[in-house]
C-alpha cells in the first residue's frame, strides 16, 4: 500500500493500493511504507495515461522517511535525488541500464519461460506482465508481450523495483519491466539499511496500482542466516489456492470458464 504522505496532486483511494494524479504533471510522489527485503520485489501496474504531457513513470528507492519530510518534493528527478540516498530512474525505451566496463551482456531468458530469474530470485513471469481483459484484443496483446514488442509504458505495463545484495557488500537495483530483466538501473546501494520504494506518477502516467507479488522460495532465501520459523516468508492462503487452481498450468483465458468467483478468477490471472 501507499503511504498516507504523498505529493499534493495525488489522490489515493481508501484502500491506498492505487494512486492517481488529479491535475498538472508533477507533485505525484508516492511512498510505499515498508523497506524492501533482499530479493523482495515491489511491482506497480500503469492503469491510465494522460495525453498532452512529455515524460513517463519514475520509480526507485529512497532512504528518506516520508513522515520526516517538511514538504514532499515536486519531482523525484532531480528534487528527491538531490537530497541524497535516493536512486530513481525514468521508464524509457532504453530503460536506463547502467553497465560496468568489461561487463558482458547478460543472457536473457526466453519470454516463454514461466519464471524470471533475477539475482537468484525466481519470480512468476505472469505476475510481472500486464494483460488486457477479455475481450479487448487479449489474444493479440498476449503474443505481443511474449515477444516484448510493446513499449514499456502503455497500460497495463508492469514496472518493478528489486533490491539485490551483491558479493562486494553493496546492492543493485534491477527493475523488471513487463516480465523482462533489463539489468541494474542503479549500483552500489548501501546494505546497512534497505531503502523503501518510491513511485513518481509523472507526466503522461496518470494512475498506477500496486500488484502483490509472492515469489516462491529461492536460493537467496536458503543463503540467509537461519531464523525462527515464524519469521520466514510463507505463501498466503490466496497464493496457495491459486497454485492449486493452476496445476496443471492453465492459459489465463481458460480460467474464465471455471466455476469460480470473479475476484478469484482475476487473482488467478494476476490481474
GIRA-V579666 format. One record per residue. SS is DSSP state (A for helix, B for strand, O for the rest). BURIAL is # if it has 16 or more other ideal C-beta (glycine too) atoms within 10 Angstrom, else .. Layout:
# GIRA-V579666
ss->SS burial->BURIAL
ss->SS burial->BURIAL
This chain:
# GIRA-V579666
ss->O burial->.
ss->B burial->#
ss->B burial->#
ss->B burial->.
ss->B burial->#
ss->B burial->#
ss->O burial->#
ss->O burial->.
ss->O burial->#
ss->B burial->#
ss->B burial->.
ss->B burial->#
ss->O burial->.
ss->O burial->.
ss->O burial->.
ss->O burial->#
ss->O burial->#
ss->B burial->#
ss->B burial->#
ss->B burial->#
ss->B burial->#
ss->O burial->.
ss->O burial->.
ss->O burial->.
ss->O burial->#
ss->O burial->#
ss->O burial->#
ss->O burial->#
ss->B burial->#
ss->B burial->#
ss->B burial->#
ss->B burial->#
ss->O burial->.
ss->O burial->.
ss->B burial->.
ss->O burial->#
ss->O burial->.
ss->O burial->#
ss->O burial->#
ss->O burial->#
ss->B burial->#
ss->B burial->#
ss->B burial->#
ss->B burial->#
ss->B burial->#
ss->B burial->#
ss->B burial->#
ss->B burial->.
ss->B burial->#
ss->O burial->.
ss->O burial->.
ss->O burial->.
ss->O burial->#
ss->O burial->.
ss->O burial->#
ss->O burial->#
ss->O burial->#
ss->B burial->#
ss->B burial->#
ss->B burial->#
ss->B burial->#
ss->B burial->#
ss->O burial->#
ss->O burial->#
ss->O burial->.
ss->A burial->#
ss->A burial->.
ss->A burial->.
ss->O burial->.
ss->O burial->.
ss->O burial->.
ss->O burial->#
ss->O burial->#
ss->O burial->#
ss->O burial->#
ss->A burial->#
ss->A burial->#
ss->A burial->.
ss->A burial->#
ss->A burial->#
ss->A burial->#
ss->A burial->.
ss->O burial->.
ss->O burial->.
ss->O burial->.
ss->B burial->#
ss->B burial->#
ss->B burial->#
ss->B burial->#
ss->B burial->#
ss->O burial->#
ss->O burial->.
ss->O burial->.
ss->O burial->.
ss->O burial->#
ss->O burial->.
ss->O burial->.
ss->O burial->.
ss->O burial->.
ss->O burial->.
ss->O burial->.
ss->O burial->.
ss->O burial->.
ss->O burial->.
ss->O burial->.
ss->O burial->.
ss->O burial->.
ss->O burial->.
ss->O burial->#
ss->O burial->.
ss->O burial->#
ss->O burial->.
ss->O burial->.
ss->O burial->.
ss->B burial->#
ss->B burial->#
ss->B burial->.
ss->B burial->#
ss->O burial->#
ss->O burial->.
ss->B burial->#
ss->B burial->#
ss->B burial->#
ss->B burial->#
ss->A burial->#
ss->A burial->#
ss->A burial->#
ss->A burial->#
ss->O burial->#
ss->O burial->#
ss->O burial->#
ss->O burial->#
ss->O burial->.
ss->O burial->.
ss->O burial->.
ss->O burial->.
ss->O burial->.
ss->A burial->.
ss->A burial->.
ss->A burial->.
ss->A burial->#
ss->A burial->.
ss->A burial->.
ss->A burial->.
ss->A burial->#
ss->A burial->.
ss->O burial->.
ss->O burial->.
ss->O burial->.
ss->O burial->.
ss->O burial->.
ss->O burial->#
ss->O burial->#
ss->O burial->.
ss->O burial->.
ss->O burial->#
ss->O burial->#
ss->B burial->#
ss->B burial->#
ss->B burial->#
ss->B burial->#
ss->B burial->#
ss->O burial->#
ss->B burial->#
ss->B burial->#
ss->O burial->.
ss->O burial->.
ss->O burial->.
ss->O burial->.
ss->O burial->.
ss->B burial->#
ss->B burial->#
ss->B burial->#
ss->B burial->#
ss->B burial->#
ss->B burial->#
ss->B burial->#
ss->O burial->#
ss->O burial->#
ss->B burial->#
ss->B burial->#
ss->B burial->#
ss->B burial->#
ss->B burial->#
ss->B burial->#
ss->B burial->#
ss->B burial->#
ss->B burial->.
ss->B burial->#
ss->O burial->.
ss->O burial->.
ss->O burial->.
ss->O burial->.
ss->O burial->#
ss->O burial->#
ss->B burial->#
ss->B burial->#
ss->B burial->#
ss->B burial->#
ss->B burial->#
ss->O burial->#
ss->O burial->#
ss->O burial->#
ss->O burial->#
ss->B burial->#
ss->B burial->#
ss->B burial->#
ss->B burial->#
ss->B burial->#
ss->B burial->#
ss->B burial->#
ss->O burial->.
ss->O burial->#
ss->O burial->#
ss->O burial->#
ss->O burial->.
ss->O burial->.
ss->O burial->#
ss->A burial->.
ss->A burial->#
ss->A burial->#
ss->A burial->.
ss->O burial->.
ss->O burial->.
ss->O burial->.
ss->O burial->.
ss->O burial->.
ss->O burial->.
ss->A burial->.
ss->A burial->.
ss->A burial->.
ss->O burial->.
ss->O burial->.
ss->O burial->.
ss->O burial->.
ss->O burial->.
ss->A burial->.
ss->A burial->.
ss->A burial->#
ss->A burial->.
ss->A burial->.
ss->A burial->#
ss->A burial->.
ss->A burial->.
ss->A burial->.
ss->O burial->#
ss->O burial->.
ss->O burial->.
ss->O burial->.
ss->O burial->.
ss->O burial->.
ss->A burial->#
ss->A burial->.
ss->A burial->.
ss->A burial->#
ss->A burial->#
ss->A burial->.
ss->O burial->.
ss->O burial->.
ss->O burial->.
ss->O burial->.
ss->A burial->.
ss->A burial->.
ss->A burial->.
ss->A burial->#
ss->A burial->.
ss->A burial->#
ss->A burial->#
ss->O burial->#
ss->O burial->#
ss->O burial->#
